[in-house]
Amino acid sequence: MGEGLGDRIDQLWSATKPAGSVPRRALLVGTWAWERVEEGWADSRFRRYGLDTSVPDRDIYDAGSDSLVYIPARWRALQQVLPAGSLGPGDALLDYGAGRGRVAIWAASHFPLHRVVGVELDGGLHAAAQANLERWQGPRPCPTVELVCTDARDFDVPDDITVAFFYNPFVGETFRTVLKNITASLVRRPRRLAIAYVYPVMNDALVSAGWAVERHQVNRSWVSTQSADGSRVPVSPWLPPYTWAIYRRSQDRGLPTP
């Protein structure tokens, strides 16, 4: 049985205990509860258009693999990372870990993109994404949405992609291999490309490969918690220090968009 709202609030209240005052703890828990309601409203609105992606599947991947559990992207995160007007006809978006198609279909419904490509490893999630795309009855200014069922490590990045989106779908060597694939595409066709990364736990790998943060939202709401190695780090039990970040290659920072 999944944990209920009351259980989650109890966890949040306990986790924020080091923060001190009861008002601050109440504000943190209240903010989380409001965002949960907000996400539920958005789920209902998109479901009316035929997009049903709200249920996470915590058994999709083995715990020992680089691939992480499937959790649908939060609507608020999508709106913050890719705000209205930020993408146009000259852009193409690649969504890694496309799941049931939430990001791909949302992007196609919000921006007049050249195309959207979603890559998903799990066949069941891929089939659900295809069904969601076929059911979609909302606006779609982007005419082309391609959903591909394959291992992200084996996927050759198309040379027209200008945004690679990650909702923390995998880590480790899988992420590093995918990053090499992105770089290979840029070598074949030099261009500006942004990596939009929600929960960027592989930040160090990006920086080491010559990518730099262009803009980000720092997760300032949470208190320090115990990390796996026993040290104290400024993260919540569920989120890393940055909620999200936009990366570009260091040499491309500050250049105007073509």
C-alpha positions as CSV (number, residue, x, y, z in Angstrom):
1,M,0.0,0.0,0.0
2,G,1.4,3.4,-0.9
3,E,2.0,6.0,1.7
4,G,-0.8,8.4,2.4
5,L,-0.8,12.2,2.6
6,G,-0.7,12.0,6.4
7,D,2.3,9.7,6.4
8,R,4.2,12.0,4.0
9,I,3.4,15.1,6.1
10,D,4.7,13.2,9.2
11,Q,7.9,12.5,7.3
12,L,8.3,16.1,6.2
13,W,7.6,17.4,9.8
14,S,10.3,15.0,11.2
15,A,12.8,15.9,8.5
16,T,12.5,19.6,9.1
17,K,13.0,19.3,12.9
18,P,16.5,20.8,12.8
19,A,15.1,23.9,11.2
20,G,14.0,25.1,14.6
21,S,10.7,27.1,14.8
22,V,7.3,25.6,14.4
23,P,6.1,28.4,12.0
24,R,9.0,27.6,9.6
25,R,8.3,23.9,9.7
26,A,4.6,24.5,9.2
27,L,5.4,26.8,6.2
28,L,7.6,24.0,4.6
29,V,5.0,21.3,5.0
30,G,2.2,23.7,3.9
31,T,4.2,24.6,0.8
32,W,4.6,20.9,-0.1
33,A,0.9,20.2,0.5
34,W,-0.1,23.1,-1.7
35,E,2.2,22.0,-4.5
36,R,0.7,18.5,-4.3
37,V,-2.8,20.0,-4.7
38,E,-1.5,22.1,-7.6
39,E,-0.1,19.0,-9.3
40,G,-3.4,17.2,-8.9
41,W,-5.3,20.0,-10.7
42,A,-2.8,19.9,-13.6
43,D,-3.1,16.1,-13.8
44,S,-6.9,16.4,-14.1
45,R,-6.7,19.1,-16.7
46,F,-4.4,17.1,-19.0
47,R,-6.3,13.9,-18.4
48,R,-9.3,15.6,-20.1
49,Y,-7.1,15.9,-23.2
50,G,-6.2,12.3,-23.1
51,L,-2.9,12.4,-21.3
52,D,-2.8,10.0,-18.3
53,T,0.8,10.0,-16.8
54,S,0.3,10.8,-13.2
55,V,1.0,7.4,-11.6
56,P,4.6,6.5,-10.8
57,D,5.8,2.9,-11.2
58,R,8.4,2.2,-8.5
59,D,9.1,-1.4,-9.7
60,I,10.2,-0.6,-13.3
61,Y,14.0,-0.8,-12.7
62,D,16.3,-2.9,-10.6
63,A,17.7,-1.0,-7.7
64,G,21.3,-1.8,-8.7
65,S,21.0,-0.4,-12.3
66,D,21.9,3.1,-13.4
67,S,18.3,3.7,-14.4
68,L,16.2,5.2,-11.7
69,V,12.6,4.6,-10.7
70,Y,10.0,6.1,-13.1
71,I,8.4,9.2,-11.6
72,P,6.5,11.6,-13.9
73,A,7.9,15.1,-14.2
74,R,6.3,17.7,-12.0
75,W,4.1,20.2,-14.0
76,R,5.6,23.1,-12.0
77,A,9.1,22.0,-12.9
78,L,8.3,21.9,-16.6
79,Q,6.9,25.4,-16.5
80,Q,10.0,26.7,-14.7
81,V,12.6,25.0,-16.8
82,L,10.9,25.6,-20.1
83,P,8.8,28.8,-19.6
84,A,6.4,30.1,-22.2
85,G,8.1,31.5,-25.3
86,S,11.5,29.9,-24.6
87,L,11.4,27.5,-27.5
88,G,10.4,28.1,-31.2
89,P,10.3,26.6,-34.7
90,G,14.1,26.3,-34.8
91,D,14.2,24.0,-31.8
92,A,14.0,20.3,-31.4
93,L,13.7,18.7,-27.9
94,L,15.0,15.3,-26.9
95,D,13.5,13.8,-23.7
96,Y,15.6,11.1,-22.0
97,G,13.5,8.7,-19.9
98,A,10.3,9.7,-21.6
99,G,8.2,7.3,-19.5
100,R,4.5,7.6,-20.3
101,G,5.1,10.7,-22.6
102,R,4.3,13.5,-20.2
103,V,7.3,15.8,-21.1
104,A,7.2,15.0,-24.9
105,I,3.4,15.6,-25.2
106,W,3.5,18.7,-22.9
107,A,6.3,20.2,-24.9
108,A,4.5,19.5,-28.2
109,S,1.4,21.1,-26.9
110,H,3.1,24.3,-25.7
111,F,5.7,25.2,-28.3
112,P,5.9,25.4,-32.1
113,L,8.9,23.1,-32.1
114,H,10.4,21.5,-35.2
115,R,10.0,18.1,-33.5
116,V,10.0,16.3,-30.1
117,V,11.8,13.0,-29.6
118,G,11.3,10.8,-26.5
119,V,13.6,7.9,-25.6
120,E,12.4,5.2,-23.1
121,L,14.0,1.9,-22.2
122,D,11.0,0.1,-20.7
123,G,8.5,-1.4,-23.2
124,G,5.5,-1.0,-21.0
125,L,6.1,2.7,-20.4
126,H,6.8,3.2,-24.1
127,A,3.5,1.6,-25.0
128,A,1.7,3.8,-22.5
129,A,3.3,6.8,-24.1
130,Q,2.2,5.8,-27.5
131,A,-1.3,5.3,-26.3
132,N,-1.3,8.8,-24.7
133,L,0.0,10.4,-27.9
134,E,-2.8,8.7,-29.9
135,R,-5.4,9.8,-27.4
136,W,-4.2,13.4,-27.2
137,Q,-7.0,15.8,-28.2
138,G,-5.5,19.1,-27.0
139,P,-3.5,21.7,-28.9
140,R,-0.3,20.6,-30.6
141,P,1.7,23.3,-32.4
142,C,4.5,20.9,-32.8
143,P,3.5,18.5,-35.6
144,T,6.1,15.8,-35.0
145,V,6.4,13.7,-31.9
146,E,8.6,10.6,-32.1
147,L,8.7,8.0,-29.3
148,V,11.6,5.6,-29.4
149,C,11.9,2.4,-27.2
150,T,15.6,1.8,-26.8
151,D,18.5,2.0,-24.4
152,A,19.6,5.7,-24.2
153,R,23.2,4.6,-24.4
154,D,22.6,3.2,-27.9
155,F,20.6,6.1,-29.2
156,D,22.4,8.4,-31.7
157,V,21.4,12.0,-30.9
158,P,19.9,13.6,-34.0
159,D,21.9,16.5,-35.2
160,D,18.9,18.9,-35.1
161,I,18.4,18.6,-31.3
162,T,18.7,21.9,-29.4
163,V,17.4,20.9,-26.0
164,A,18.1,17.6,-24.1
165,F,15.8,17.2,-21.2
166,F,16.6,15.0,-18.2
167,Y,14.2,14.4,-15.3
168,N,17.0,12.4,-13.5
169,P,16.3,9.2,-15.5
170,F,19.6,7.6,-14.9
171,V,23.1,8.1,-13.4
172,G,26.6,6.7,-13.5
173,E,28.1,5.3,-16.7
174,T,24.8,5.5,-18.5
175,F,24.6,9.2,-18.0
176,R,28.3,9.6,-19.0
177,T,27.7,7.6,-22.2
178,V,24.7,9.6,-23.1
179,L,26.7,12.8,-22.6
180,K,29.3,11.5,-25.0
181,N,26.5,10.9,-27.5
182,I,25.3,14.5,-27.2
183,T,28.9,15.7,-27.6
184,A,29.3,13.5,-30.7
185,S,26.3,15.1,-32.3
186,L,27.7,18.6,-31.6
187,V,30.9,17.6,-33.2
188,R,29.1,16.4,-36.3
189,R,27.0,19.6,-36.4
190,P,28.2,22.5,-34.2
191,R,25.3,24.4,-32.7
192,R,24.0,25.8,-29.5
193,L,22.4,23.0,-27.4
194,A,21.0,23.3,-23.8
195,I,20.8,20.5,-21.3
196,A,17.7,21.0,-19.1
197,Y,18.3,18.8,-16.0
198,V,15.8,18.4,-13.1
199,Y,17.5,17.1,-9.9
200,P,21.0,17.3,-11.5
201,V,22.8,14.7,-9.4
202,M,25.4,14.2,-12.2
203,N,26.4,17.9,-12.1
204,D,30.1,17.0,-11.6
205,A,30.1,14.8,-14.8
206,L,28.7,17.7,-16.8
207,V,31.2,20.2,-15.4
208,S,34.1,17.9,-16.1
209,A,32.9,17.5,-19.7
210,G,33.0,21.2,-20.2
211,W,29.4,22.2,-19.5
212,A,28.5,25.1,-17.2
213,V,25.3,26.2,-15.5
214,E,23.5,29.0,-17.3
215,R,20.6,29.3,-14.9
216,H,19.2,27.3,-12.1
217,Q,16.8,27.2,-9.2
218,V,18.4,26.5,-5.9
219,N,16.5,24.3,-3.5
220,R,16.6,26.7,-0.4
221,S,13.5,25.3,1.3
222,W,15.0,22.3,3.0
223,V,17.3,21.8,5.9
224,S,20.6,19.9,6.1
225,T,20.2,16.1,6.4
226,Q,22.4,13.1,6.8
227,S,24.0,11.8,3.6
228,A,24.8,8.2,2.9
229,D,28.5,8.5,4.1
230,G,27.5,10.1,7.4
231,S,28.5,13.7,6.5
232,R,25.9,16.6,6.6
233,V,25.0,18.1,3.3
234,P,22.5,20.9,2.4
235,V,19.9,18.6,0.8
236,S,16.5,17.3,1.8
237,P,15.9,13.5,2.1
238,W,14.5,13.6,-1.4
239,L,16.1,16.4,-3.4
240,P,19.7,17.5,-4.2
241,P,20.9,21.1,-3.7
242,Y,19.6,22.3,-7.1
243,T,16.0,21.7,-8.0
244,W,16.9,22.1,-11.7
245,A,19.6,23.7,-13.9
246,I,20.2,24.6,-17.5
247,Y,23.6,23.7,-18.8
248,R,25.5,24.9,-21.9
249,R,29.0,24.2,-23.1
250,S,31.3,26.7,-21.5
251,Q,32.3,28.2,-24.8
252,D,28.7,28.8,-25.7
253,R,27.6,30.7,-22.5
254,G,26.5,34.3,-23.2
255,L,26.2,33.8,-26.9
256,P,23.0,34.9,-28.6
257,T,20.6,32.2,-29.7
258,P,20.7,31.7,-33.5
